[in-house]
């Protein structure tokens, strides 16, 4: 007698193994449902955020107050195709990739800080 026989009756285990699994429809239903759930809870919101970020970068103009991904806040002084120049203090300018801009701040935010 095996220790496993005490936990699971051998006749019950054999009967469970002999029962046929769900048909092809049930076998495909779970992966399709998981993919749909992943799409609506992970992929779709991320694509929406990317679209909003691209739109924000396209609207970026000189004089906008921005916050970068690194936490540096400043005023946009120059905009190129791939890079922007941000003035972080008097006569202190830094160049960043456009994608590094996280948020456009409301006007007057940096003066009040």
N, C-alpha and C positions, 0 to 999 in steps of 0.2 A: 504494500500500500504506500502510496506516495503522499507527501504532505499536501500537494496540490489537489489530490482527490478529496481531502477533507473540506477544502474551500469551494470547489466546483465539482458537482456530481458528474461523473464520466458520461452518464446517459444524457444529461442535460446538455453537456458540451457537444456531444455527437449530434444531438437533434438540432442545435443552433447552427452547426456547420453544414448540416444537410439542407437547411432552408435556402431557397434561392434568393439572391439579392434583388433589389428593385430593378426594374427594366432599364432600358437604355435611356429613357426620358429622365428617370431619377438620377442616373449617373451623370447626365449632362446638366441637370438643373442646378446643382450645387456650385460647380465652377462658374456657370453663367451668372448666378446670383452674387457670388463673391466678386466677380469682375464688375458687375453693375454697382455694387456697394462701394467698391474702391473708387470707381469713376466719380460717383456723386459726392463722396466724402473726402477724397484726396485730390484727384486729378483736376476736376472741374473748378474747385475753389482756387487752386494754384494757378490755373490758366487765367482765371479772372483777375487775380492779383497781378500777374505779369502784364496783362492788357492795361490795367489801370496805371501801373508803373511806367509803361511805355508812353501812355497818353500824358502823364505828368511830365516826363522828360521832354516830350515834344512841345509842351506849353511853356517850358522854362525860358525865362528872358532875363536880360540884364536888370540888376536892381532887386531881383528876388532874393529873399532870405531863405537859405537852405540848411539842412542838416544832413551830414554824410553818414554812411554806414559806420564809420569809425567814431562818430560822436562829435565831429568838428562842425561848428556852426559858423556861417559867414554869409557874405553878400556876393552874389554872382557879378563878376566884372567883365568876363569875356566868355563867349560860347563858341566852340568849334564843332566840327562834325562828331568827333569822338571824345573830346576833352573839354572841360570847363575850367575857368580860373575863378577862384573864390578868395575874396579878401576877408581874412579872419581877424585882422587888427589893422591899425593905421599903417599903410605902406607894407603890409605883410600879405603877400598873395601866394596861394598854393594852387597847383594844377591837379585835377582829379579826372578820372574817367567819368563819363556821364552816368554810367550805371551805378556809381558809388553814391549818388545822391539818393538818400532814403526818403526825405520829406521836404516839401516846400512849406516854410513857416509863414504864419500871418505877418503882414507888414507891421513893423515896430516891435517885434518880439525881441530882437537883439538889443535895441536901445533901452528897453525896460529892464533887461537882465543885468 
